[in-house]
Amino acid sequence: MIHLASYAFDHVVYDSEGDVLYLSIGAPQPAADAVETPEGHAVRFDEKHEVIGVTIVSAKWWLEKDGEVKVTLPAAPAVADRREVEAALAI
């Protein structure tokens, strides 16, 4: 298990030939969307925009270079409450 912020990735696979670490919450599943982090990793989301996995590129290289592997996790999109917006717009 690998923890990143509040996420616990319980499915961990390392490809030593490509130096890529694949992290998933639960069994790996197809992503509905993905974004690249500033470090060059990929964060995968399901259809509800919940994080389901992270692909860490050059994991061993980062660990040896910096002594840590940093992943900047994007915040989930915020959705305003419809009633509050309607009230502000006087609808």
C-alpha positions as CSV (number, residue, x, y, z in Angstrom):
1,M,0.0,0.0,0.0
2,I,1.2,3.5,-0.8
3,H,-0.4,6.6,0.6
4,L,-0.5,10.0,-1.2
5,A,-2.2,12.7,0.8
6,S,-5.6,11.2,1.9
7,Y,-5.5,8.5,-0.7
8,A,-4.5,4.9,0.0
9,F,-3.5,3.0,-3.1
10,D,-3.8,-0.7,-2.3
11,H,-2.9,-2.1,-5.8
12,V,0.7,-1.4,-6.5
13,V,2.7,-2.6,-9.6
14,Y,6.2,-1.6,-10.5
15,D,7.6,-1.9,-14.0
16,S,11.3,-2.0,-13.4
17,E,12.2,-2.0,-17.1
18,G,10.3,1.2,-17.7
19,D,10.8,2.6,-14.2
20,V,7.0,3.2,-13.9
21,L,5.0,2.7,-10.7
22,Y,1.3,2.1,-11.2
23,L,-1.0,2.8,-8.2
24,S,-4.7,2.0,-8.0
25,I,-7.4,2.3,-5.4
26,G,-8.9,-1.2,-5.7
27,A,-8.5,-3.2,-8.8
28,P,-7.3,-1.2,-11.8
29,Q,-10.1,0.1,-14.0
30,P,-10.5,2.2,-17.1
31,A,-10.2,5.9,-16.4
32,A,-12.9,8.4,-17.5
33,D,-10.3,11.2,-17.4
34,A,-6.6,11.7,-16.6
35,V,-4.4,14.7,-16.0
36,E,-0.6,15.2,-16.0
37,T,1.0,16.5,-12.9
38,P,3.8,19.1,-13.0
39,E,6.2,16.3,-12.2
40,G,5.1,14.4,-15.4
41,H,3.0,11.7,-13.6
42,A,-0.6,10.9,-14.5
43,V,-3.6,11.0,-12.2
44,R,-6.6,9.0,-13.3
45,F,-10.2,9.7,-12.4
46,D,-13.5,7.8,-12.6
47,E,-16.7,9.2,-14.1
48,K,-17.4,11.0,-10.8
49,H,-14.0,12.7,-11.0
50,E,-12.8,10.7,-8.0
51,V,-9.1,9.7,-8.1
52,I,-8.8,6.0,-9.0
53,G,-5.1,5.8,-9.8
54,V,-1.7,7.4,-10.3
55,T,1.0,6.5,-12.7
56,I,4.4,7.6,-11.4
57,V,7.0,8.0,-14.2
58,S,10.7,7.5,-13.3
59,A,9.8,6.4,-9.7
60,K,13.2,5.0,-8.8
61,W,15.0,7.9,-10.5
62,W,13.0,10.4,-8.5
63,L,13.6,8.5,-5.2
64,E,17.4,8.3,-5.9
65,K,17.6,11.9,-7.1
66,D,15.5,13.7,-4.5
67,G,15.0,11.1,-1.7
68,E,11.3,11.3,-2.3
69,V,8.7,10.9,-5.0
70,K,6.5,14.0,-5.2
71,V,3.1,13.9,-6.8
72,T,1.0,17.1,-7.1
73,L,-2.5,15.9,-6.9
74,P,-5.0,18.2,-8.6
75,A,-8.0,19.3,-6.6
76,A,-11.4,17.9,-7.7
77,P,-13.5,20.4,-9.6
78,A,-15.8,22.4,-7.4
79,V,-19.5,22.6,-8.3
80,A,-21.5,25.4,-6.9
81,D,-24.8,24.6,-5.2
82,R,-27.5,25.4,-7.8
83,R,-29.9,27.0,-5.3
84,E,-27.2,29.3,-4.0
85,V,-26.3,30.4,-7.5
86,E,-29.9,30.9,-8.4
87,A,-30.4,33.0,-5.3
88,A,-27.3,35.1,-6.2
89,L,-28.7,35.6,-9.7
90,A,-32.1,36.3,-8.3
91,I,-33.7,33.6,-10.4
